[in-house]
Amino acid sequence: MPSPRKPHEKTEVLRSFIKNRVKNASVETYNKKFELEDDLKYFEDVDILIFAADSSNFKDILSDNITTPENILEKFSYRKNIPLAYCGGYKGFTGRVLPIVIPGVTHSLHCILHDIIQTNENSNFDFVLDLNQIIIQRLL
């Protein structure tokens, strides 16, 4: 069973954001910890999954030897054909927002991250890739 809402949880902030901007929006939020894909059965009938937890680093997500929450959720998303948004935080108050993954329509998270790493192969990937720096570099 999902935990009760706390006033400043990420899910509550997102729910308020949508409700304040989309007329007559029906938004239900759930906070659920999971370790296996079977733990996600509760979400089989949702319209979109939003990964709002602190994110793993890119190399872990792309590894065949490490199972991350992102990998588990993406497998579930593809099996159930549910769009998935990754917007977890890292490095204090800096957040990470990646393109929404729509099963069978867009690239997978694995493809998106692989492309980011290939494009920035000379970057130092000690913990995470600093997307803010990459965006600034591309704008200059």
N, CA, C and O atoms as a MOPAC input file, in Angstrom:
PM7 MOZYME 1SCF
protein

 N      0.83700 1    -1.18900 1     0.00000 1
 C      0.00000 1     0.00000 1     0.00000 1
 C      0.87900 1     1.24900 1     0.00000 1
 O      1.84400 1     1.31200 1     0.76200 1
 N      0.57400 1     2.23700 1    -0.82800 1
 C      1.36800 1     3.46400 1    -0.87800 1
 C      1.34900 1     4.19300 1     0.46500 1
 O      0.39100 1     4.09200 1     1.23100 1
 N      2.41900 1     4.92100 1     0.72900 1
 C      2.49400 1     5.67800 1     1.97200 1
 C      1.58200 1     6.90400 1     1.88100 1
 O      1.32300 1     7.40600 1     0.78800 1
 N      1.09200 1     7.38700 1     3.03700 1
 C      0.24600 1     8.58800 1     3.01200 1
 C      1.03200 1     9.79500 1     2.52900 1
 O      2.25200 1     9.85200 1     2.68600 1
 N      0.33300 1    10.76000 1     1.94100 1
 C      0.98200 1    11.95800 1     1.40600 1
 C      1.55600 1    12.82100 1     2.50100 1
 O      0.96500 1    12.98000 1     3.56900 1
 N      2.71300 1    13.37200 1     2.22100 1
 C      3.31400 1    14.38900 1     3.07000 1
 C      3.27200 1    15.67000 1     2.26200 1
 O      3.38200 1    15.61700 1     1.03700 1
 N      3.11600 1    16.82000 1     2.90100 1
 C      2.87200 1    18.06600 1     2.16400 1
 C      3.90300 1    18.45400 1     1.11700 1
 O      3.54200 1    19.10000 1     0.13300 1
 N      5.16900 1    18.09000 1     1.28200 1
 C      6.17800 1    18.56200 1     0.33600 1
 C      6.87500 1    17.44500 1    -0.40700 1
 O      7.98200 1    17.63900 1    -0.91000 1
 N      6.25800 1    16.28100 1    -0.49000 1
 C      6.84800 1    15.20800 1    -1.27300 1
 C      6.80800 1    15.58100 1    -2.75100 1
 O      5.95400 1    16.35200 1    -3.18700 1
 N      7.74000 1    15.02500 1    -3.50900 1
 C      7.81400 1    15.32400 1    -4.94000 1
 C      6.49500 1    15.03500 1    -5.64600 1
 O      6.07300 1    15.79500 1    -6.51700 1
 N      5.84300 1    13.93600 1    -5.27000 1
 C      4.59000 1    13.58300 1    -5.93200 1
 C      3.49400 1    14.60400 1    -5.64000 1
 O      2.68000 1    14.91300 1    -6.51000 1
 N      3.47400 1    15.11900 1    -4.43200 1
 C      2.46900 1    16.12100 1    -4.07200 1
 C      2.73600 1    17.43800 1    -4.79000 1
 O      1.80100 1    18.10500 1    -5.23300 1
 N      3.99300 1    17.80900 1    -4.90800 1
 C      4.36500 1    19.02900 1    -5.63100 1
 C      3.95500 1    18.90000 1    -7.09800 1
 O      3.39500 1    19.83500 1    -7.66900 1
 N      4.23100 1    17.74500 1    -7.71000 1
 C      3.85900 1    17.52500 1    -9.10000 1
 C      2.33700 1    17.53400 1    -9.27900 1
 O      1.82200 1    18.11000 1   -10.23700 1
 N      1.62300 1    16.89000 1    -8.34800 1
 C      0.15600 1    16.87200 1    -8.41900 1
 C     -0.37800 1    18.30100 1    -8.37900 1
 O     -1.23700 1    18.66000 1    -9.18500 1
 N      0.11300 1    19.10900 1    -7.46200 1
 C     -0.33200 1    20.50200 1    -7.35800 1
 C      0.00100 1    21.29300 1    -8.61800 1
 O     -0.80300 1    22.10200 1    -9.08300 1
 N      1.19300 1    21.05400 1    -9.16900 1
 C      1.61200 1    21.73400 1   -10.39300 1
 C      0.62100 1    21.44500 1   -11.52800 1
 O      0.18300 1    22.36500 1   -12.21900 1
 N      0.27500 1    20.18600 1   -11.71700 1
 C     -0.65300 1    19.80400 1   -12.79000 1
 C     -2.04200 1    20.36300 1   -12.52400 1
 O     -2.65300 1    20.94800 1   -13.41900 1
 N     -2.54900 1    20.19400 1   -11.31100 1
 C     -3.91000 1    20.65200 1   -10.97700 1
 C     -4.05100 1    22.15800 1   -11.15000 1
 O     -5.11900 1    22.63400 1   -11.53400 1
 N     -2.98900 1    22.92000 1   -10.87400 1
 C     -3.03600 1    24.37200 1   -11.00600 1
 C     -2.95000 1    24.84300 1   -12.45100 1
 O     -3.24000 1    26.00400 1   -12.73700 1
 N     -2.55800 1    23.96200 1   -13.36400 1
 C     -2.34200 1    24.37100 1   -14.74800 1
 C     -3.25900 1    23.69700 1   -15.76300 1
 O     -3.43900 1    24.20300 1   -16.87100 1
 N     -3.83400 1    22.56600 1   -15.39200 1
 C     -4.68000 1    21.82600 1   -16.32300 1
 C     -6.10500 1    21.78300 1   -15.75800 1
 O     -6.36600 1    21.15000 1   -14.73500 1
 N     -7.00600 1    22.46400 1   -16.44300 1
 C     -8.39300 1    22.54500 1   -15.98100 1
 C     -9.01700 1    21.14200 1   -15.91100 1
 O     -8.87200 1    20.34400 1   -16.83700 1
 N     -9.69400 1    20.86300 1   -14.83100 1
 C    -10.39900 1    19.59900 1   -14.59200 1
 C     -9.50000 1    18.36200 1   -14.63000 1
 O     -9.96800 1    17.26000 1   -14.91600 1
 N     -8.22600 1    18.54400 1   -14.34500 1
 C     -7.31500 1    17.39100 1   -14.33200 1
 C     -7.63900 1    16.48100 1   -13.15500 1
 O     -7.90700 1    16.94700 1   -12.04800 1
 N     -7.61000 1    15.20200 1   -13.40700 1
 C     -7.77400 1    14.20900 1   -12.35700 1
 C     -6.40600 1    13.58100 1   -12.11500 1
 O     -5.89600 1    12.84800 1   -12.96200 1
 N     -5.81900 1    13.86500 1   -10.96800 1
 C     -4.46700 1    13.40500 1   -10.68600 1
 C     -4.45400 1    12.66500 1    -9.35400 1
 O     -4.86100 1    13.19900 1    -8.32200 1
 N     -3.98400 1    11.44300 1    -9.40100 1
 C     -3.77700 1    10.67500 1    -8.18000 1
 C     -2.29300 1    10.36000 1    -8.09600 1
 O     -1.68200 1     9.96600 1    -9.09000 1
 N     -1.71600 1    10.52800 1    -6.93000 1
 C     -0.29500 1    10.23800 1    -6.76000 1
 C     -0.12200 1     9.12500 1    -5.73900 1
 O     -0.90400 1     8.97800 1    -4.79900 1
 N      0.92700 1     8.35000 1    -5.95600 1
 C      1.24200 1     7.23800 1    -5.06100 1
 C      2.74200 1     7.19800 1    -4.85600 1
 O      3.52100 1     7.39400 1    -5.78900 1
 N      3.12500 1     6.94500 1    -3.64100 1
 C      4.54300 1     6.77200 1    -3.32200 1
 C      4.74700 1     5.30400 1    -3.01000 1
 O      4.12400 1     4.76100 1    -2.09800 1
 N      5.61700 1     4.66700 1    -3.76500 1
 C      5.82000 1     3.22800 1    -3.59100 1
 C      7.28800 1     2.90500 1    -3.74800 1
 O      7.90400 1     3.24000 1    -4.75900 1
 N      7.84500 1     2.25400 1    -2.74500 1
 C      9.20600 1     1.74800 1    -2.87400 1
 C      9.12700 1     0.39300 1    -3.55100 1
 O      8.19300 1    -0.37300 1    -3.31500 1
 N     10.11100 1     0.09500 1    -4.39500 1
 C     10.10400 1    -1.18900 1    -5.09100 1
 C     11.51600 1    -1.70700 1    -5.26000 1
 O     12.47400 1    -0.94100 1    -5.36000 1
 N     11.62200 1    -3.01100 1    -5.29000 1
 C     12.90300 1    -3.66300 1    -5.53400 1
 C     12.82800 1    -4.61200 1    -6.71800 1
 O     13.85000 1    -4.96000 1    -7.31000 1
 N     11.61700 1    -5.03000 1    -7.06200 1
 C     11.39100 1    -5.96300 1    -8.16200 1
 C     10.27100 1    -5.43200 1    -9.04500 1
 O      9.45800 1    -4.61600 1    -8.61100 1
 N     10.23600 1    -5.89600 1   -10.27100 1
 C      9.15900 1    -5.48400 1   -11.17600 1
 C      7.79600 1    -5.90900 1   -10.62600 1
 O      6.80800 1    -5.20200 1   -10.82400 1
 N      7.72900 1    -7.03900 1    -9.94500 1
 C      6.45800 1    -7.49500 1    -9.35900 1
 C      5.90300 1    -6.51600 1    -8.33600 1
 O      4.69300 1    -6.48500 1    -8.11200 1
 N      6.76200 1    -5.71600 1    -7.71100 1
 C      6.31300 1    -4.71800 1    -6.73600 1
 C      5.51300 1    -3.59800 1    -7.39400 1
 O      4.88100 1    -2.80500 1    -6.69600 1
 N      5.52600 1    -3.52000 1    -8.71500 1
 C      4.87300 1    -2.42600 1    -9.44700 1
 C      3.47000 1    -2.78300 1    -9.94200 1
 O      2.84500 1    -1.98200 1   -10.63600 1
 N      2.97300 1    -3.95300 1    -9.60300 1
 C      1.65000 1    -4.38200 1   -10.07500 1
 C      0.56900 1    -3.33900 1    -9.79700 1
 O     -0.38600 1    -3.20600 1   -10.56100 1
 N      0.72400 1    -2.61700 1    -8.71900 1
 C     -0.24300 1    -1.59900 1    -8.30500 1
 C     -0.43900 1    -0.52700 1    -9.38900 1
 O     -1.47900 1     0.13000 1    -9.43200 1
 N      0.55000 1    -0.35700 1   -10.25000 1
 C      0.53700 1     0.72600 1   -11.24200 1
 C      0.18800 1     0.27400 1   -12.65800 1
 O      0.45600 1     1.00300 1   -13.61300 1
 N     -0.39000 1    -0.88300 1   -12.81100 1
 C     -0.67500 1    -1.42000 1   -14.14400 1
 C     -1.67500 1    -0.59600 1   -14.95300 1
 O     -1.66200 1    -0.66000 1   -16.18200 1
 N     -2.53700 1     0.17000 1   -14.29800 1
 C     -3.58200 1     0.91000 1   -15.00900 1
 C     -3.37400 1     2.42600 1   -15.01600 1
 O     -4.33000 1     3.16800 1   -15.24400 1
 N     -2.15800 1     2.90100 1   -14.77600 1
 C     -1.92300 1     4.34200 1   -14.78200 1
 C     -1.66800 1     4.83400 1   -16.20100 1
 O     -1.34000 1     4.04600 1   -17.08800 1
 N     -1.82000 1     6.13800 1   -16.41300 1
 C     -1.59600 1     6.73700 1   -17.72900 1
 C     -0.13200 1     7.07500 1   -17.98400 1
 O      0.32600 1     7.04900 1   -19.12600 1
 N      0.60100 1     7.39100 1   -16.91900 1
 C      2.01900 1     7.71700 1   -17.05100 1
 C      2.71800 1     7.37300 1   -15.74100 1
 O      2.16100 1     7.54400 1   -14.65700 1
 N      3.93500 1     6.89000 1   -15.86300 1
 C      4.79100 1     6.62900 1   -14.70700 1
 C      5.81700 1     7.75300 1   -14.63500 1
 O      6.37700 1     8.15200 1   -15.65600 1
 N      6.06300 1     8.26100 1   -13.43700 1
 C      7.06300 1     9.30100 1   -13.27000 1
 C      8.05300 1     8.83900 1   -12.21600 1
 O      7.70200 1     8.65200 1   -11.05000 1
 N      9.28300 1     8.65900 1   -12.63900 1
 C     10.35200 1     8.26100 1   -11.73200 1
 C     10.90100 1     9.53400 1   -11.11100 1
 O     11.60700 1    10.29500 1   -11.77200 1
 N     10.57900 1     9.77100 1    -9.84300 1
 C     10.98600 1    11.00800 1    -9.18100 1
 C     11.94800 1    10.76400 1    -8.03000 1
 O     12.15500 1    11.64300 1    -7.19400 1
 N     12.52800 1     9.58900 1    -7.98300 1
 C     13.48700 1     9.26300 1    -6.92800 1
 C     14.86300 1     9.79700 1    -7.29800 1
 O     15.09700 1    10.20400 1    -8.43600 1
 N     15.76700 1     9.79100 1    -6.33200 1
 C     17.14900 1    10.13200 1    -6.65900 1
 C     17.65100 1     9.11000 1    -7.66600 1
 O     17.44400 1     7.90900 1    -7.49400 1
 N     18.29200 1     9.57400 1    -8.68800 1
 C     18.66100 1     8.72900 1    -9.82600 1
 C     19.99800 1     8.03300 1    -9.64300 1
 O     20.88300 1     8.51600 1    -8.93600 1
 N     20.12100 1     6.89500 1   -10.29200 1
 C     21.39200 1     6.17900 1   -10.36500 1
 C     22.29800 1     6.90600 1   -11.35300 1
 O     21.82900 1     7.73900 1   -12.13000 1
 N     23.58300 1     6.59800 1   -11.32800 1
 C     24.43500 1     7.23600 1   -12.32400 1
 C     24.28400 1     6.51300 1   -13.66300 1
 O     23.86700 1     5.35600 1   -13.71700 1
 N     24.62700 1     7.20600 1   -14.72300 1
 C     24.39500 1     6.70100 1   -16.07700 1
 C     25.06600 1     5.36000 1   -16.33700 1
 O     24.46900 1     4.47000 1   -16.94200 1
 N     26.30600 1     5.21600 1   -15.88200 1
 C     27.02500 1     3.97100 1   -16.15000 1
 C     26.36700 1     2.77800 1   -15.47100 1
 O     26.36100 1     1.68200 1   -16.03200 1
 N     25.81100 1     2.96700 1   -14.27300 1
 C     25.09000 1     1.87500 1   -13.60300 1
 C     23.84200 1     1.49500 1   -14.38900 1
 O     23.54900 1     0.31200 1   -14.56000 1
 N     23.11000 1     2.49000 1   -14.86300 1
 C     21.88200 1     2.22700 1   -15.62100 1
 C     22.20000 1     1.44600 1   -16.88800 1
 O     21.43400 1     0.56700 1   -17.28000 1
 N     23.31900 1     1.75500 1   -17.53000 1
 C     23.68600 1     1.09700 1   -18.78000 1
 C     24.38200 1    -0.24900 1   -18.57900 1
 O     24.56000 1    -1.00100 1   -19.53800 1
 N     24.77100 1    -0.55700 1   -17.35900 1
 C     25.49400 1    -1.79900 1   -17.08600 1
 C     24.58400 1    -3.02200 1   -17.19400 1
 O     23.42900 1    -2.99700 1   -16.76800 1
 N     25.13200 1    -4.08800 1   -17.77300 1
 C     24.39600 1    -5.35700 1   -17.82200 1
 C     24.52300 1    -6.11700 1   -16.50500 1
 O     23.81000 1    -7.09400 1   -16.27800 1
 N     25.42800 1    -5.67100 1   -15.63900 1
 C     25.69700 1    -6.37700 1   -14.39100 1
 C     25.04600 1    -5.74300 1   -13.16800 1
 O     25.09800 1    -6.30900 1   -12.07600 1
 N     24.44300 1    -4.58900 1   -13.33900 1
 C     23.83400 1    -3.87500 1   -12.21000 1
 C     22.36100 1    -3.63200 1   -12.52600 1
 O     22.03000 1    -3.13700 1   -13.60300 1
 N     21.48500 1    -3.97400 1   -11.59800 1
 C     20.05800 1    -3.68700 1   -11.76400 1
 C     19.74600 1    -2.41500 1   -10.98500 1
 O     19.98100 1    -2.34400 1    -9.77800 1
 N     19.22100 1    -1.42300 1   -11.67400 1
 C     18.86900 1    -0.15200 1   -11.03400 1
 C     17.35100 1     0.00900 1   -11.02100 1
 O     16.65200 1    -0.65800 1   -11.78300 1
 N     16.83700 1     0.88500 1   -10.16300 1
 C     15.39300 1     1.15900 1   -10.17900 1
 C     14.91100 1     1.64300 1   -11.54900 1
 O     13.80400 1     1.31500 1   -11.97800 1
 N     15.75700 1     2.43100 1   -12.23400 1
 C     15.38600 1     2.92000 1   -13.56200 1
 C     15.17500 1     1.75700 1   -14.53300 1
 O     14.22000 1     1.75900 1   -15.31000 1
 N     16.07300 1     0.76100 1   -14.48500 1
 C     15.94000 1    -0.40700 1   -15.36800 1
 C     14.66700 1    -1.19500 1   -15.06600 1
 O     13.95800 1    -1.61400 1   -15.98100 1
 N     14.38300 1    -1.39400 1   -13.78900 1
 C     13.18500 1    -2.14000 1   -13.37800 1
 C     11.93300 1    -1.42900 1   -13.87100 1
 O     11.03800 1    -2.05600 1   -14.43800 1
 N     11.87200 1    -0.11200 1   -13.65400 1
 C     10.68900 1     0.65100 1   -14.05200 1
 C     10.53400 1     0.68800 1   -15.57000 1
 O      9.41400 1     0.63300 1   -16.07800 1
 N     11.64700 1     0.78300 1   -16.29700 1
 C     11.55000 1     0.80600 1   -17.75700 1
 C     11.03300 1    -0.53100 1   -18.29700 1
 O     10.21200 1    -0.54400 1   -19.21400 1
 N     11.49600 1    -1.64400 1   -17.74600 1
 C     10.98700 1    -2.95200 1   -18.17600 1
 C      9.48800 1    -3.04800 1   -17.93600 1
 O      8.74400 1    -3.53200 1   -18.78900 1
 N      9.05000 1    -2.58400 1   -16.77400 1
 C      7.62200 1    -2.58500 1   -16.44700 1
 C      6.85400 1    -1.69400 1   -17.43300 1
 O      5.79700 1    -2.07800 1   -17.93400 1
 N      7.39200 1    -0.51500 1   -17.70000 1
 C      6.76900 1     0.42900 1   -18.62900 1
 C      6.56500 1    -0.19700 1   -20.00800 1
 O      5.49800 1    -0.06400 1   -20.60600 1
 N      7.58900 1    -0.87300 1   -20.50300 1
 C      7.49700 1    -1.50600 1   -21.82100 1
 C      6.51100 1    -2.66900 1   -21.82400 1
 O      5.73500 1    -2.83300 1   -22.76600 1
 N      6.54500 1    -3.47600 1   -20.76300 1
 C      5.62800 1    -4.61900 1   -20.69900 1
 C      4.17000 1    -4.17200 1   -20.65300 1
 O      3.29900 1    -4.82300 1   -21.23000 1
 N      3.90600 1    -3.06700 1   -19.96900 1
 C      2.53200 1    -2.57200 1   -19.80400 1
 C      2.17700 1    -1.45000 1   -20.78300 1
 O      1.05200 1    -0.95100 1   -20.77400 1
 N      3.13100 1    -1.05400 1   -21.62200 1
 C      2.91500 1     0.00100 1   -22.60200 1
 C      2.46900 1     1.32000 1   -21.94000 1
 O      1.48500 1     1.93400 1   -22.35200 1
 N      3.20700 1     1.73100 1   -20.92100 1
 C      2.89600 1     2.95700 1   -20.17500 1
 C      4.06100 1     3.93700 1   -20.35200 1
 O      5.20400 1     3.57300 1   -20.07500 1
 N      3.80200 1     5.17700 1   -20.80800 1
 C      4.87100 1     6.17600 1   -20.92300 1
 C      5.55300 1     6.40200 1   -19.57200 1
 O      4.94100 1     6.27600 1   -18.51100 1
 N      6.84400 1     6.74200 1   -19.65000 1
 C      7.64600 1     6.87000 1   -18.43200 1
 C      8.51100 1     8.12100 1   -18.50200 1
 O      9.24800 1     8.33200 1   -19.46600 1
 N      8.41000 1     8.95000 1   -17.46200 1
 C      9.23400 1    10.16100 1   -17.36200 1
 C     10.23600 1     9.98600 1   -16.22900 1
 O      9.88100 1     9.54200 1   -15.13700 1
 N     11.47800 1    10.33600 1   -16.49600 1
 C     12.52700 1    10.28800 1   -15.48600 1
 C     12.85400 1    11.71000 1   -15.06300 1
 O     13.32500 1    12.51200 1   -15.87100 1
 N     12.60600 1    12.02100 1   -13.80600 1
 C     12.90400 1    13.38000 1   -13.34100 1
 C     13.39700 1    13.35100 1   -11.89700 1
 O     12.95600 1    14.14700 1   -11.06800 1
 N     14.30000 1    12.44300 1   -11.60700 1
 C     14.85300 1    12.34600 1   -10.26100 1
 C     15.90700 1    13.40000 1   -10.00300 1
 O     16.37800 1    14.06600 1   -10.92500 1
 N     16.27000 1    13.54300 1    -8.74500 1
 C     17.25900 1    14.53800 1    -8.37200 1
 C     18.61400 1    13.93100 1    -8.12300 1
 O     18.74400 1    12.73000 1    -7.88800 1
 N     19.62000 1    14.77400 1    -8.17700 1
 C     20.97400 1    14.37800 1    -7.81000 1
 C     21.76900 1    15.62100 1    -7.48800 1
 O     21.37100 1    16.72900 1    -7.84800 1
 N     22.88100 1    15.44900 1    -6.81800 1
 C     23.76100 1    16.56400 1    -6.46000 1
 C     23.00100 1    17.67700 1    -5.75800 1
 O     22.88200 1    18.78000 1    -6.29100 1
 N     22.49200 1    17.40100 1    -4.58200 1
 C     21.81500 1    18.44000 1    -3.80600 1
 C     20.48400 1    18.82700 1    -4.40700 1
 O     19.56900 1    18.00600 1    -4.47100 1
 N     20.36500 1    20.06600 1    -4.84800 1
 C     19.09400 1    20.55500 1    -5.37300 1
 C     19.03300 1    20.57800 1    -6.88900 1
 O     18.07300 1    21.09600 1    -7.45900 1
 N     20.04000 1    20.02700 1    -7.55300 1
 C     20.03700 1    19.95500 1    -9.00300 1
 C     19.19800 1    18.75400 1    -9.41700 1
 O     19.34500 1    17.67500 1    -8.84300 1
 N     18.33400 1    18.91800 1   -10.38900 1
 C     17.48600 1    17.81900 1   -10.84000 1
 C     17.88200 1    17.32000 1   -12.21100 1
 O     18.64200 1    17.96000 1   -12.93800 1
 N     17.35000 1    16.16700 1   -12.54200 1
 C     17.59700 1    15.56100 1   -13.84900 1
 C     16.23200 1    15.30100 1   -14.48600 1
 O     15.38700 1    14.61500 1   -13.91000 1
 N     16.03100 1    15.84800 1   -15.66000 1
 C     14.81100 1    15.59300 1   -16.41700 1
 C     15.23400 1    15.06900 1   -17.77900 1
 O     15.92100 1    15.76000 1   -18.53100 1
 N     14.82800 1    13.86100 1   -18.09400 1
 C     15.16700 1    13.24400 1   -19.37100 1
 C     13.91800 1    13.18400 1   -20.24300 1
 O     12.80900 1    13.34400 1   -19.73400 1
 N     14.07400 1    12.95900 1   -21.53600 1
 C     12.89600 1    12.84300 1   -22.40500 1
 C     11.95900 1    11.73500 1   -21.92900 1
 O     12.40300 1    10.72500 1   -21.38200 1
 N     10.67800 1    11.93200 1   -22.13800 1
 C      9.69400 1    10.90000 1   -21.78600 1
 C      9.88600 1     9.71200 1   -22.71900 1
 O     10.01000 1     9.87500 1   -23.93300 1
 N      9.91000 1     8.51900 1   -22.13800 1
 C     10.05800 1     7.29100 1   -22.90900 1
 C      8.65800 1     6.73700 1   -23.16000 1
 O      7.93500 1     6.40800 1   -22.22000 1
 N      8.28200 1     6.63700 1   -24.43000 1
 C      6.98400 1     6.07800 1   -24.80500 1
 C      7.26200 1     4.74700 1   -25.50300 1
 O      7.80700 1     4.71800 1   -26.60600 1
 N      6.88000 1     3.64100 1   -24.84700 1
 C      7.19000 1     2.31900 1   -25.39700 1
 C      6.74600 1     2.16100 1   -26.85200 1
 O      5.59700 1     2.44100 1   -27.19500 1
 N      7.66400 1     1.71300 1   -27.69600 1
 C      7.35800 1     1.47900 1   -29.09800 1
 C      7.29800 1     2.73100 1   -29.95900 1
 O      7.06900 1     2.63900 1   -31.16500 1
 N      7.50400 1     3.91900 1   -29.34900 1
 C      7.42400 1     5.17400 1   -30.10400 1
 C      8.74500 1     5.93500 1   -30.03600 1
 O      9.28000 1     6.34600 1   -31.06600 1
 N      9.26800 1     6.12300 1   -28.83500 1
 C     10.49700 1     6.88900 1   -28.66000 1
 C     11.65500 1     5.93900 1   -28.34800 1
 O     11.47300 1     4.73200 1   -28.19000 1
 N     12.83100 1     6.51700 1   -28.26700 1
 C     13.99500 1     5.74200 1   -27.84600 1
 C     13.83200 1     5.32500 1   -26.39500 1
 O     13.13000 1     5.98200 1   -25.62600 1
 N     14.48100 1     4.23800 1   -26.02600 1
 C     14.47200 1     3.77500 1   -24.64300 1
 C     15.43500 1     4.63300 1   -23.82100 1
 O     16.24900 1     5.37400 1   -24.37200 1
 N     15.32900 1     4.52200 1   -22.50400 1
 C     16.26900 1     5.21800 1   -21.62900 1
 C     17.69200 1     4.78300 1   -21.94400 1
 O     18.60000 1     5.61300 1   -21.97800 1
 N     17.89300 1     3.50600 1   -22.17100 1
 C     19.21800 1     2.97700 1   -22.49000 1
 C     19.78100 1     3.68700 1   -23.72300 1
 O     20.94000 1     4.10100 1   -23.71800 1
 N     18.97900 1     3.83200 1   -24.77200 1
 C     19.43400 1     4.51300 1   -26.00100 1
 C     19.74000 1     5.98500 1   -25.74700 1
 O     20.73900 1     6.50600 1   -26.24200 1
 N     18.89300 1     6.65200 1   -24.98500 1
 C     19.08300 1     8.08100 1   -24.69200 1
 C     20.39200 1     8.28700 1   -23.93700 1
 O     21.18900 1     9.15600 1   -24.29000 1
 N     20.61000 1     7.48200 1   -22.89300 1
 C     21.82700 1     7.63600 1   -22.10000 1
 C     23.07100 1     7.25600 1   -22.88500 1
 O     24.10500 1     7.91400 1   -22.77400 1
 N     22.97300 1     6.20600 1   -23.67200 1
 C     24.11400 1     5.79000 1   -24.49700 1
 C     24.49400 1     6.91900 1   -25.44800 1
 O     25.67900 1     7.19500 1   -25.63300 1
 N     23.51500 1     7.57000 1   -26.04700 1
 C     23.77100 1     8.67300 1   -26.96800 1
 C     24.41600 1     9.85100 1   -26.24200 1
 O     25.34000 1    10.46900 1   -26.77100 1
 N     23.94300 1    10.16800 1   -25.04200 1
 C     24.52400 1    11.26700 1   -24.26100 1
 C     25.98600 1    10.96900 1   -23.94700 1
 O     26.84400 1    11.84100 1   -24.08300 1
 N     26.26600 1     9.75300 1   -23.53300 1
 C     27.64400 1     9.38400 1   -23.20300 1
 C     28.52700 1     9.38400 1   -24.44500 1
 O     29.65700 1     9.86800 1   -24.39300 1
 N     28.03200 1     8.84900 1   -25.56300 1
 C     28.81400 1     8.83800 1   -26.81200 1
 C     29.11800 1    10.25700 1   -27.26900 1
 O     30.23100 1    10.54200 1   -27.71200 1
 N     28.13700 1    11.14700 1   -27.16400 1
 C     28.30600 1    12.53000 1   -27.59300 1
 C     29.31400 1    13.26000 1   -26.72100 1
 O     29.97900 1    14.19300 1   -27.17100 1
 N     29.42300 1    12.82800 1   -25.46800 1
 C     30.28200 1    13.51800 1   -24.50300 1
 C     31.33600 1    12.56600 1   -23.95300 1
 O     31.59400 1    12.55000 1   -22.74900 1
 N     31.94400 1    11.77200 1   -24.83100 1
 C     32.84500 1    10.70700 1   -24.38800 1
 C     34.06600 1    11.21100 1   -23.63800 1
 O     34.69400 1    10.44000 1   -22.91200 1
 N     34.42100 1    12.47900 1   -23.79000 1
 C     35.58300 1    13.00700 1   -23.07600 1
 C     35.21600 1    13.59800 1   -21.71200 1
 O     36.08000 1    14.12700 1   -21.01300 1
 N     33.94000 1    13.50900 1   -21.33400 1
 C     33.51000 1    14.03900 1   -20.04000 1
 C     33.99100 1    13.13200 1   -18.91400 1
 O     34.24300 1    11.94600 1   -19.12300 1
 N     34.11400 1    13.69800 1   -17.72800 1
 C     34.48300 1    12.91900 1   -16.54600 1
 C     33.20400 1    12.40900 1   -15.89400 1
 O     32.43900 1    13.19800 1   -15.33900 1
 N     32.96000 1    11.10000 1   -15.95200 1
 C     31.75300 1    10.50700 1   -15.39300 1
 C     32.04200 1     9.92000 1   -14.01400 1
 O     31.85800 1     8.72000 1   -13.80700 1
 N     32.48900 1    10.74400 1   -13.07200 1
 C     32.80600 1    10.20000 1   -11.76300 1
 C     31.55300 1     9.71500 1   -11.03400 1
 O     31.57700 1     8.62200 1   -10.46900 1
 N     30.48700 1    10.46400 1   -11.02300 1
 C     29.23400 1    10.01700 1   -10.41200 1
 C     28.06900 1    10.19000 1   -11.37700 1
 O     27.33400 1     9.23900 1   -11.64500 1
 N     27.90300 1    11.37800 1   -11.88900 1
 C     26.81100 1    11.66100 1   -12.81600 1
 C     27.30500 1    12.61600 1   -13.88300 1
 O     28.31000 1    13.30300 1   -13.70300 1
 N     26.60700 1    12.65300 1   -14.97000 1
 C     26.90800 1    13.60000 1   -16.02700 1
 C     26.18200 1    14.90200 1   -15.71100 1
 O     24.98100 1    14.87500 1   -15.44100 1
 N     26.85900 1    16.02100 1   -15.73700 1
 C     26.24600 1    17.29800 1   -15.43100 1
 C     25.61000 1    17.85600 1   -16.70400 1
 O     26.27500 1    18.49700 1   -17.51800 1
 N     24.30200 1    17.60000 1   -16.86000 1
 C     23.59900 1    18.02600 1   -18.06900 1
 C     23.58000 1    19.53500 1   -18.22000 1
 O     23.54300 1    20.04300 1   -19.34100 1
 N     23.60600 1    20.26500 1   -17.10200 1
 C     23.63300 1    21.72800 1   -17.19300 1
 C     24.87000 1    22.20000 1   -17.94000 1
 O     24.77900 1    23.09100 1   -18.78500 1
 N     26.02700 1    21.61700 1   -17.64000 1
 C     27.26400 1    21.99200 1   -18.31500 1
 C     27.21700 1    21.64000 1   -19.79500 1
 O     27.69200 1    22.41400 1   -20.62500 1
 N     26.65900 1    20.49600 1   -20.13600 1
 C     26.57600 1    20.07300 1   -21.53600 1
 C     25.69500 1    21.04000 1   -22.32700 1
 O     26.04000 1    21.43600 1   -23.44000 1
 N     24.56100 1    21.41300 1   -21.74500 1
 C     23.65400 1    22.34000 1   -22.42600 1
 C     24.34000 1    23.67700 1   -22.63200 1
 O     24.24900 1    24.26100 1   -23.71100 1
 N     25.02900 1    24.17200 1   -21.60100 1
 C     25.73500 1    25.44700 1   -21.72500 1
 C     26.81000 1    25.34900 1   -22.79400 1
 O     26.95400 1    26.26600 1   -23.60300 1
 N     27.57400 1    24.25300 1   -22.81800 1
 C     28.62100 1    24.08100 1   -23.82000 1
 C     28.04200 1    24.08200 1   -25.22700 1
 O     28.62900 1    24.66300 1   -26.14000 1
 N     26.90500 1    23.44000 1   -25.40800 1
 C     26.30300 1    23.36500 1   -26.74600 1
 C     25.75500 1    24.71800 1   -27.18400 1
 O     25.70400 1    25.00600 1   -28.38000 1
 N     25.34100 1    25.55800 1   -26.21900 1
 C     24.80900 1    26.87200 1   -26.56500 1
 C     25.91500 1    27.85000 1   -26.94800 1
 O     25.67600 1    28.79800 1   -27.69600 1
 N     27.12300 1    27.62400 1   -26.43800 1
 C     28.23300 1    28.55800 1   -26.69800 1
 C     28.81800 1    28.40700 1   -28.07500 1
 O     29.75400 1    29.12400 1   -28.43000 1

